[in-house]
Amino acid sequence: MSAQRRALAQASLALILAAVVVLGALSSPGTAFAEDPQPNWELIEPKYPSADTFVAAYDVTEYGAKGDGAADATPVFQQLLDSLGRLGGGTLFVPEGKYAIRGNLYVPKGVSLRGEWKKPVKGEPIQGTILMAYAGRGDEEAPPLLTLESSSTVRDVAIWYPEQTPDNIVPYPPAIVFGKPNVFGNEFNNAKNVTLVNAYSGIVFSRVNGGTGPVVSDVYGTPLSRGVEIDHIVDVGRIERIDFSPAYWAGSGLELSPAPGSAYADWIRERGTGIVMRRNDWSYTSFVTIEGYNIGFHAAPSIASPGAIPNGHNYGLNLIGCRTGIFFEGVSGEGIMFTRVRITGAENGITVGPGTAGAIQAYGVEIDAAKDAISVDPTSKTRLLLRESIVKSGKVAIGGGTFSASDSDFDNAAPQIAVGEEARSLLTANRFKEEAGIDNRSKYISVIDHEPLAAEKLPAFPEIAAEIRLPARMALYVATDAPFGAANDGQTDATAAIQAALDRAGADGGGVVFLPPGKYKALGRLVVPSGVELKGAVDSHTVPTGKGSVLETYAGRGEPDGEPFLKLVSGSGVRGITFNYPEQTADQLPNIAAYPYLIQAAGSGVYIVNVAMRAAYNGIDLFTHRTDGHYLDFVTGHVFRSGVKVGGGAQGGKIYNLQFNPINYAAGRESKFGGWPNSPAGDNKAVYDYGYENLDFLTLGHVEGELLYNNFHYGSARGVVLIGENGQGPSGLSLGLGVDGAQKAMVFEGIGKNGLPFINSQIVSIGGGEKTRYVETSASFAGEAVFYSADFWGNPAYALELAGGTLALRLAHAGNAGQKGFSLLRGGTLLLDQASIGSTRALVNADRAPSLFARASITDMGGVNLRQAGEWKHNLGNIVIAAPSKPAEASASASPSPSGTSEVAPAASGDPAAREEGGNAGGAWIAAIVVATAAAIGVILYLTRAKKRKAASRSDSD
């Protein structure tokens, strides 16, 4: 930057700041009193490695911010942030340095505050951009350091409280709060690549301004009281790649940093919580490390929304040296999943608190605890399902509810499991380092059998990191500048100007074609050459909220098979742009016009990142051409007919963080979603109805090695559809799929030879109509659909309809098992392996009992002739039934009946000792059905036998 330009920039801001000083008593942080400085769009090449490119409008050091750790930079920061807000969004660059922030900062809608960040390493000094926070000492309720509005971002910074002393920790307000008070909307705020050196509280979602979609990723450091707290959200959040430990502050190299392991570490272990999850509406938590806190993960009732309890997907948690690894103060009836969790060096591993009722699915969990590895309060009615897990040390004390453990290793001291009077157990195929000892004091029927069973193992899923996707050359082409001159007024056709910039970048060997904020009318179509990135001003994880660079597309109306609007050639990409179809007005519904796909990948190595769309007829085409190595991350918004369709034999593709919801169009006139004139002016029911009857969200054809990660959609006719192409189907792996509000949530018509297992899925069908299903397989489907830990809920007519192939549900929970019945089998096979199925009229249609295989599950046997079932082994019903007599010894195993079941039914209906678990409705009639069925098929009742069995040897034992 030349000295002359720097001087001009500083003079420009000086005029603004002078006006603020004169009128400061009458002003608010968002008020301007002078002309905003002209943006100087610059492609920044940060000092430290980055996964992406970014274009900044302003550099704070060019406007007087010193970065010397002394001069208060608050006024400069705030004025430039406000200017960007008025500009329509963009990035404020904060180069490496120490910036004293003695006030508070508000990040307006669509604005990013971005520094230079080096991923911290424990024991090494913090480097990069450091924000020094001073305000609010001693007052946890004071305004936070940073308050974010919708679609705004803070990233690539470290936050340090210089006056926080390790030997006398005092409260401060949170470092970052998502949601500005008295502002309508709190949608899709981002905190990425942030080091919380010693914040009292780290990142908190506002309790007074509810909203949706918070994104917290790559956050490290030593938050003292709480690291991340989520509450008051009504649509999916994402918390990923988190690492909190006392070691970061100690090794920071900053003034007053503590000695490792000193008093501050004891303070954190007595009072600190890594993640507090309250009302979270399905949120994803992935790849998290919490070390040395009082509680690693706290599932707690909502404060802002009384009665709400967290559910969601949790994967890859590493909880080290915490007093309690996971504490459940509340448990969702829809279920909450924890998969691949390691709890080491804890006092207590998993604690389920009093009065809880719901389902916890723990898959692949390892626990090493000094006291209780697992404890459940006697007043709890929770179903705790444990599978493929290892208890290395600590007691397993089940005071209440139902404890189901299968295919797990108990290396702790005998008695390895203690079941109290108010609990029951379903223990099958487990292994024990010592002789098995089950202290079974339960008043209720239980199943205990250590006989080994063959079962498929949980697939390994790779750790997901931010993908490095860059253009071939670091060169910037601003489309609105000469010689291109693209208009961003929404009135003048900008197609030719933008294409000219793209072609120039391609001819030069690659680069970034940048669209400053505004609306670009596009009557034609665009092609992005190889090595070129088309980039907008709001390059953050967000849905369409009106800010940033908007391409308004007109081409292809009435031509669904025509050329796409945007074609990506091999090695090209698009980032940070919102696409809108202005002529798709809501008053046309249900006769909305057909268009071709919005974006088509025409070769390998394409990337589509932080792209939002609205009113699109068809979204992303990854099937017309072979698109090896395609990469989608945070593609969001609304489509009418087809969201993303992938196939064509593509190999090694990745589709991450899709987030689609018709609300982005249905409520688009609201200011928080951008005030779009093509959205409904009043009743928006037609928008939801159209999607519910017509939309296929994600279609998977012939792909190999496809990786799906934390993809979510609400409101479709068919959520995810797996199809065959020329006799070949999709193969790969999915983690964290969420399909909500669908008519048919999952449809299997084809699958590849290597399969496509689904891990940690939430599948919801609503509406209750005749066609509603969680999962459906077609008659042509001949493969196996497998779910490892899944929650099914809503109100379908039938939960499942299988016409072909096999559906395997392992560690699944279906709180609502279907209005008419759980499964309608017309030709397929159903395997329930340690599943929890709520009350329903019929588990399966009676004529298809031989196609049902159920073991180690909690389910009613209504409609099932147990003698005819393909397998019915070691199952318990939803009704908790008193045992006729107490087991003779502490260690026991269940004796199978002639039908292959070890379930015991009551002798008579109306038994006062029988109760329904978990608050399921219809307990009385279910009990009657159980009794009637038992009488009809002549089930012999067997008490749990007093018989000790030696543990089955583990194949990998030393």
N, C-alpha and C positions, 0 to 999 in steps of 0.2 A: 504494500500500500504506500503510495507516494505521500510525502509530507504535505504537499499542497492539498491532496484530496482529504487527508486526515484533518487538516486544519479547517477545511470547508465543512466537513461533517461535524466537527466539534462546535463550530460557530453556529451551525443550524440547530443543534441540540441546545446550545446555550440560550438561544432565543426562547425555545420552548420552556426550558427550566426556569428562566427568569419570569416568564408568565405564570408558571406554577407557583413560584415563590410569592409573587405579588398577590395572587388570588388563592393561595393555598388554603386559607381559612374557609373558603367556599367550595373547595374542590373535593372530589373523590378520586380514588386511584385510577378510575377509568376515564377521567375527564381530560380533554386536551384544550389548550388555549392558544396554540400556534399551529402552523402548517406542519404536517408530518414530513420527516425527511424522506427524500426519494430513495427507494430501495436500490441497492447496488448488488444485483444478483451475482453471486460468486460460488463456483464449485469448490467446496472445501475439501482439501486433502488433509485429514487430521494427522496429528503426530503419531498416534497409536493405532493399531490395526482396527479396521471397521468392516462390518459385513456388507455395507451398502454405501452408496453415494449420498451426499446431501448438498443442497443449494441453499445458501443463506442470503437473507435480505440485508441484514445488518450485522456488524461485528461490534460488540460493546466497547472494545478498546479504541475504536475509531470515533467514539462519541464521549470519551472522557473517563471511562471506567479504568481504574489503574491496575487492578489485579495484584496489588502490593500488600494485601492483608491489613491495610490500615484505613484508607479512604473509604467512606461509605458509598457503595455502588448502587444502593437501592433506587435512588431517583433515576439514574441512567437506565438501569434494567427495566424499571416499570414503564418509563416513557416509551422505550422502544417496543416493549411487549404490547402496550396499548396501540402504538402506531401500526404494528403488524395486525392487531385485531381489526382495526379500521380498514386496513388494506385488503382484508379478506383471508388472512392466514399466511403462514410462512414460518421460517426458522430464524431465530436470533442466535447467533454464534457467540460463544464465550470461550475464547482461547485459554490455554493452560495458564494457571495463576491462582492466587488466593484472593477472593473477592469478599470483602466485608459487607454483609447484608444486615444492617441494623434495624431494618423495618420488616415489612412483610411484602411478598410478591404475589400478584394475581396473574395467572396465565390465561389470556382470553381464548375464546372458542377458536379452534383451528390453528393455534399458535404452538410452536415448539421452542423450548429453551434447550439448547444443545451445546455441550462443551466438548472437551477432549478427555477421554476416559481410558485408563489402563486397568484391565481386570485385576483386582487386588489379589495378593497372595498373602496368606497368613504369615506374620513375622516379617513382612517386607514393607517399606515405606509406601504411603499412598502417593500416587503421582497423577497429574492431569489437572483438570479444572476442579477447584475446591471452593464451595460456597460456605462462608463462615457465618453461622447463625447466632444472633444475640437476643432477639426479642422474645418476650414471654417467660423469662426465667422465673420459676416459682409458681407459675400459673398454667396448669395443664389445659385449661379451658380458653386460654387466650388464642388469638388468631394464629394459624400455623405459619411456618416459614413460606410455604408455597401452597396456594390454592388453585386448583385446576378447574376450568370450565370444560364443557363438552368438547370432544375431539381434540383436546390439547395434550401436550406431551412435555415431560421433563426427562432428559436423558443425557447420559455421558457426563455425569457430574458426581463428585463426592460432597457430602454434607457433613460439616463438622461444627460442633458447639464448643468454641474455645474456652468458655467459662464453666463448662461442666467438669467438676473435679471428681476423680475416681474414688476418693475417700469420703466424699460427702455428696452423694448423688441427689440432685433436686429435680423436681418435675419441670418439664417444658411442654408446650403444645406440640402436636405432631409435626414432623418435618414436612410431610406432604399430605394434603387432604384433597380427595376427589370430590368436587361439588362445591360451588360457591353459594352461600346462603342467599335466598331471595332471588335466585336466577332460575328460570324455568328450564329444567333439563340438567341431567348429570350423566351424560352418555359417553362411553368409550374414551375415558381418560387413560393416559399411558404414563407409566414410570418404567423406564428401561435403562439398563446399564447405570445403576445408581449404587454408590457406596455410602451406606449410613454409618459413618465412623463411630459416632456415639450419641445418636439421637435418642431422646427419652422414649418417644413413640415414633415409629417409622412412617408407614403409609397406611392411611385410614380412609375408608369410604364414609362420606358424610352421613350422619344420622338424622340430619334435618332436611336434606335434599336427596331424595331417593332417585334411582336411575338404573342404568344398565351397563353391562359389558366392561367393567374395569379390567385393565391389562397391567400386570405387574410382572416384569421379567428381568432376569439377570440382575438381581439385587443382592448385595453383599454387605457385610459389616457387623456392627455390634449395637443393634438397638437394645436399649436397656430394659424398658418395661414391656413393650410389645413391638413385634416386628411389622406384621401386616394384620390389619383387622378388616374383615368384610362383613357388612350388614346393610340391610335396606336396599338391596338390589332386586330387580324383577326380571332380569335376563342375564345370561351366562357371563361369568367372569373367568379370567385366566390368570393363574399365579404359577409361574414356572421359573425354574433355575434360580432358586433362592439358596443362599448360604449365610447363616448367621452364627457367629461364634465370638466369645470374648477375645479371641486371639487377634481379631482385626484391629481393634482399638489399641491393644497393647503393642502391636508391631507397626502402628501407623507412622511412627516417626514424628508425630505432631506434638506440639507443646502440651504438657500435662498428661501425656499418655501414660497409662499405668504400667506397673511391672506385671508380667504374666502371672496369673493365678493369685493376684492380691485381692484385697477386700471387695473390689468392684465385681469380681467374678463370683464371689459368694453372694453378693447382692442380687445379681442376675439369676443365680440358681435358686434363690429364695423367692424371687418376685417376678421374674421375666417370663414371657410367653412368646414363642416364636411366631405362630400363626393362630389368630382367633377367627374362627369361621362361624358366623351367625346366619342371618338370612342370606343365602347365596345363590338360590335359584340355579342349581345344576353346576355350579362353578367347577372348573378344572384346577387341580393342584398337582403339578408334575415336577419331578426331579428337584427335590428340596432337601437341604441339609440344615438341621438345627442342632447346635452343640452347646451344652452347658446351661440350659434354661430350666426354669421350674416346670413348665409344661412345653412340650414340643409343639403339639397340635391340639387346640381346644375347640371341640364342637359344642357350641353354646347356643342357648335360645337368643332370639333377636331382642334387642333393646328398643329399636325403632318400630318394629312390627311385632308386638307381643303375640306369642303363640307360634311364630314361625321358627322352624328348626332347619339346620343345614342338611342338604343332601349332596350328591355330586360324586365326582370321579377323582380319586387320589392315587397317584402312581409314582413310584420311585422315591419314597421318603426315606431319609437316613437320619435317625434321631439318636444323637450320641450324648451320653452323660447327662441326660435330663432327669430330674426327679421323677416325672411322669412323662412317658412318651406321648401317648394319646389319651386325652380325657374327654369322655362323652358325657357332657352335662345334659345333652338332648340327643335323641336318635330319631331320625325321620322314618315315618311309616312307609315311605316310598323306597327306603334303603339308602345306604351310603357305602361306597366301595373303597377299600384300601388294598392296593395290590403292589407287590414288590416293596415291602417295607422292612427296614432293619432298625431295631431298637436295641442299642447296646449300652452297657454301663449305666443302666437306669436303676432307680429304686423300684419304680413300678412301670410296667410296660404299657398295658392297655387297661384303663379303668372305666367302667360303665357305671354311671352314677345313679342315685335313687330316683324312682318314679319314671324312668325312661321306658319307652316302648317303641319298637320299630325293628329294623333289621340292619345289622352290620355284616358286611362281607369282607373277610380278611383272607386274601389269597397270596400265598408266597411270602408270609411274614416270618421274620426271625426275631426272637426276643431273648435278651440276656438281662435279667433283672435280679437285684439283690433281695427284694421282698416279693411282691406279687408280679408275676409275669402277666397274668390276666386276672382281673377281679370284677365281679358283677354284683351290684348291691342286691340284697334280698328283696327289695321292693320293685326291682326292675322286671319288666315283662319283655325285655329285648331278646330278639333272636340273634345270637352271635354265631356266625358260620365261619369256621376256620378250615383252610384247605392247603395242602402242600406247604405246610409251615413247620418251623422248628422252634421249640421252646428249649433253649439251652440251659437256663437256670431261672429260678423263681417259682413261686406257688401259682397254681391255677385254681382259683377259688371262685366257684360259680354259685352265688347266693340266690339268684332268681333268674327267671326267663328260661330260655332253651339254649343250651350250648351244643352245637354240632361241630364235631371235629373229624376230619377224614384225611387219610393219606398223609398224616403229619408225624413228626418225630418229637417225642417228649424225652429230652435228655436230662430233665430236672430230677430232683430227688423224689423218691416215693414217699407218700402217695402223690403221683404226678398230677392227678386231677381230683379236686374235692367238690362234690356237688351237694349243695345245701338242701334243706327241706323244701324250700319254695322254688327250686329249680328242677329241671329235668335235662337229660343228656341224650345225645345221639352220637355215639362214638364208634367209628368203624374204620377198619384197615389202618390203624395207627401203629407206630413202632415205638419201642421204649428201650432206652439204654440200660436201665435196670429192670428188674422184674416188674411187670405192670402192676400198679396199685391204684385202684379207683375207689376213693372214699365216697361212696354213694349213699347219701342220707336222704335222698329225694323221697317225697311222699307220692311221687307220680311215676307212671309208666315211663321207662327209659329203654334205650337200646344200646347195648355195649357188646361189641364183637371185634376182636383184634385180628381176625383172619384177613390175610392180605387180599387185595383186589387189584386187578390190572386196570389202569386208567391213563388216559392221555395226559401229558404234562403241559403246564402252562408255557406257551411259547415265550421266548425272550424278545423283548422289544428294545430297539436301540435308544440310547439317550439322544434326545432331540436338542440341537443347538441352532442358533441363527445361521442360516446358510449364507455363504459369501457369494453374492451374485452382483457382478460389476460389468460395465460396458468394456469393450475392447480397449478403449483409450479414455484417459481422463481429460476430456475437452468439453466445454460448455457452449451450447447453441441456444440462445434465448429466442423463442419463436416470435415474440412480439417486437424484437429489435430488428433493425435493418441488417441485412437486406430482405428479411422475410416479412416482417410487418403483419403478423397475425393479429386480428382484432379480437379482443376479449370482452366485447360489449354485448354479446348474445344476439346481435342483429345482423352482423356482416358475416358472410360465409368465410370461414378461416381454413377450409380444407386445403386449398392449394398452398397457402403460406406454411402451414404446419408440415405438409408433405415435402415442400422445398427444403425446410430445415432438416427433416429426416434424411432426405436424399443427400444433402450436403454432408451431414455427419457420416453417413455410410460411405460416401466417396472418399472422405478424409481418413477412413480407417476405423471409425467408431467414435462414440461420445455420448453425451447426455443432451437430449433435446428437451428444454425446460419450458413449461407453460406456467407463467406467473398466474396468480389467482385471478379469477374472472370466469365468465361463461363464453365458450367458443362454439359458435354455430358451425355445424359440419353437415353440409348437404351431400358431400361425397364420401369416399372411403379412404382409409389410411393403411399404409404398409410400413412396418418398422424394419429397416434393413438389419442384416447381421452385424453384431457388435455394437448396436445402438440401443440406448434406453430412452424411452419416452417417459417423462417425469413431470408430476404435478407438484404443487406447493405444499400440500398437507400429506406428507409421507409418513402416516401413522396408522395404527390399527384402529379403524373406525368404520362406521356405517355412513351413508349419506346424511350429512347434517347441514348442508348448504354452503359451507366454507370451502376454500381452496380452488382448485382448477377443475372446471366442469366442462366436459365435452358433451354438447347437446347434439344428438344424432338424429338424422332424418332419413338417411338412405335405406332402401330395401323394404319400404312399407308394402305389404301385400305379397312379398316374395320370400316365404320362409325357407326356400331352398336356394336362395341367391347367395351372393358373396357376402362374407362377414363385413362388419364395419371396420374392424381393426384386425389386420393379419400380421402375425409375428413370424418372421423368418428365423431360421435356425440361429441360435445364439443371441437373440434379441430379447428385450424385456420391456415391461411397462410397470410403473410404480406411481402411487400417490395421486391417482386421478379418479374423479367421480364421473360416471356416464349416466346421462339422463335422456329419455325419449319424450320430448315435449308434446308430441302429437298423440301419445298414449294417454288420453284423458279418461278419468274414472267414469264419466257419464256414458262412455261407450260400452261399459260392461253390461252383460257378459259377452258382447260381440267385439271384443278387443281385436285390433288388427294384428296379423301375423308379420313377423320380421325374421330375417336370418339371424344366425348367432352373432352376438355382439363382438366376441373376440375368438379368433381361430389361431391355433398354433400350427404352423406349416412346416415344422421340422424339429430337430432335437435341441435340447438345452435352452428352451425358452423359459422365461420366468414372468409371473404375474403376481405382484406383491402390493399389498395395501391398496387394492382397487375396489371401489364401491360402485354399485349399479342400482338403478331404480327404473321401474316401468319397462325393463327389458323383456322381450318375448322369450328369447333364448339367450342363455348366458355364455358359457365357455365351451368351445368345440375342441376337444382333444382326441377326436376319433376319426376325422376325415383323413388325416395324415398320421404317419407314425411319428410319435413325439417322445422319443427316448429321453429320459432325464428331465422331463418337464417338472416345474416347481411352482406350486401355487401356495401362497401364504397370506392369510387374511383377505380373501376375496369375499365381499359382503354385499348385503342389500336385499333386493327384491327382483324376482323374475315371475313371468306368468306361466310358462310351459315347461322349460327344461333349464335347470340350473347349471350343472356341470356334467358333461358326458365325455367319458374317456374310453379309449379302445384302440383299434388299429394295430394291435400287437406291440404297443409301447412297452419298453422295459425300464425299470428303475425310476419310475415317476414318483413324485411326492406331492401330496395334497394335504395341506395343513390349515387348520383354523378357519375353515369356511364358517360363515355366520350369516345365515339368511333368515329373514322374518318379514312377512307381508306388512308388518306395522310401519316399515320404512316408507311404504307407498300409501298405505291406508291412513296413516296419521301424518302424512307428509306436509300438510298445510300448517301443522303446529310449528311454532318458531323453533322448538328444540330440534326438529327434524329438517329445518331449512325453509319452510314456507313455500313449498313448490306448488305452482298453480294447477298442475295436472293431477293433483291428488284430490280425493273427495272433499267437497265443501261441507258436507254434513254426514249423513249415515254412510259408514264405510263397510257395511256388512258384505256388499257385493265383492269387495276385494278378497276378503277371507273365503267367501264361498267359491270364487273362481279358482283359487289355489287349491282348495280342498277337493275340488272335482277334477282338476286338470294338470297340476304340477307334478313332475318327477324331479326331485331335488338333485340327486346324484345317481347317475347311471354308469355302471362299471361293465365294460365289455371285455374284449381280449387284451388283457394287460398282464405283465409278469413282473413280480417283485414290487407291486405298487404299495407305497407306504401311506397310510391314512392316519392323521393325528388330530384329535380334538376338533372334529368337524361337527357343526350343529345346524339344525334347521327346524323351523316351526311352520306348520300349516301347508301340508301337501297332500295330494291324492296318494302318491307313493313316495315314501321318503328316500330309501336307497333301493335301487333295482340292480340286481346282478343278472346279466344276460350272456348268452352265447353268441359268438361271431365265428361263422365257418367252423363250427364244432369246437371252438376254443372259448374258454371262459376266463374270468378274472382270477388272478392269484396274487397274494401279497399278505398284508397284515394291517389290522386296524386297532388303534388305541383311542378310547375316549369318544366314540361315536355318540351323538345325541340327536335323536329324531323325536320331535315333540309335535303334538297337535296334528298328527297325520291320520288319514283314513286307513291306509295300509302302510304301516311304518317300514317294514322290510319285506321285499319280494325277491325270492330266489328262483331264477329261471335257468341259470347256468353257473358253472364254477370251474376254475382251472384245475389241472391235475395236482397242483401243489396246495390247493385250498386257499381260503382267505379267512382266517380266524378273527373273531372280534373280541377284544379285551376291554373291560370296563365300559359297557354300553348302557345308555338309558334310552328305552324304546317306549314311546307313548302313542297310543291311538285314542282318539276322542270322537265324540258324536253319537256313539251307540247304535249307528245304523247297521243294517244287515251285512254290509260289506266290510265293516271295520275289523281290523286284525292287527296284532303286533307283528306277527310273522306269517308269511304265506309262501309255500313252495308250489311250483307248477308241476303238471304231470310229466313234463319233459325234463325236470330237474332230477339228475341221477347221482349227484354228489352228496357231500356232507356239509351242512352249515353248522358252525360251532361257535358258541358264545362262552367265553370264560369270564365269569362275573358280569352279570347284567341285571338291570332293574327294569321291570315292565310295569307300567301303570297307566291309568286312564279309565276308559269305559267301553272297550270293544264288545261286540256281540260275542265273538269267540276270540280268545287270546291267540290261538294258532289254527291255521288251516294248512294241512299238509297233503298234497296230491302226489308227491314224488320225493325221492331222496330221503335223507336222514337229517333230523334236527337234533343237535346235542346241546343241552343247557347245563353247564357246570357252574355251580355256585350262583345260580340265578334266584332272583326274588321277584315274585309277581304279587304285589299287594292286592290288586284287582285282577282276578283270574278269569274274567269274562262274564258277561251278563247271562248268556245262555249255556256256556260251558267253557272249559279251558281249551280243549283241543278237539278239532274236527278233522279226523284222519280219513282221507279218501284213498290213500295209497302209500303215503309216506310212513316213516318210522320216527318215533319220538323217544329220546333218551333223556331222562331226568336224573342227573347225577349230583347229589347233595343240593337239591333245589328247595326253595321255600315258596310254596304255592298257596295263596289265600283261598278262602272258602269259595266254592262255586257249585253250580247245580250238578255238573258232571265233569270228571277229570278227562274222560275220553268217550266218544260214542261207543256204545256197548259192543257193536259188531267188529270193532277194530282193536279190541283189547290185546290180541297177540302182537300188535305193532307198538305196544307201550312197554318201555323198559324203565323202571323206576327203582332207584336204590339210594339209601341214605338220605332220603328227602323228607320234608315236612309237607304233607299233602293229604287231603281227604281222598278216600277211595270211592266216592260216589260214582256210580255208573260203571265201575270196574268189577268184573268177575276175576278175583285174584288168581284163581286156578287157571284162567285162560291168558293172563298177562304174559308177555314175553319174558319179563322179569319183574318181580315185586319183592324187594329184599330190604330189610332194615329201614322201614319207613315209619314215621310217626304222623299222627293226624294233627289238625289245627286245634282240636279240643285237647286240653291238658286234663288227663284222667288219673285219678288217684289209684295207686297200686293197691290190690287187695291185701297185701301184707308186705311188711318191710323185708328187703333182701337180707338173707341170712348173714352175708359177709360183706366187707367193704368192697372187695374186688369181685366183679361179676361180669358175665357175658350173657348175651341174649340167646335164647334157644329158638331156632327157626321153626315155623309152623310147616305143615305139609305143603302149603301153598308157596313157600319160600319167603314168607314175611315173618318178622319178629315183632310186628306191631300188635298191641293188645287193645282190644275194644272193651267198652264197659259192658257189664252184665245186664244192665237195664237202663232205660232212658230216664232222664230226670235225676240222675245221680248228683247230689249236692256237692260231691267232691270233684265233679267235672267242671272245668271252666275253659273259656276260650282265651287264647293268648293273643296279645298284641292289639286288642281292640277290634278284631275282625267282626263284621256284622253277620247276623244269621246263625249264631252259634247253636241255638236251640234246634232248628230244623236240620242243621248239619249233624248234630248229635243223634237225632232220630234216624237220619239216613245211615249213619255209621252202624247203629244198632241193627237196623233192618237188613243192611247188606251183610253184616256179620252173620246174622241168623240164617239168611238165605243161602249163603255159600258154606255154611258150617265151619266157620273159622274156629279152630281150637285155640283157646286162650292159654298162653304160656307166660308164666311169671319169669322175671329175670332170675336166672339160675345162679346160685353161689358156686362159681367155678373159676378158679384162678388159671389164667393162661400165661405162659411165658411169652415175652415179647418176640415178635417176628424179627429176625436179624435184618438189619439194614444192609443193602447191597454195597453201600459205600462205607461201612463201618471199619474202623481201624483194627 
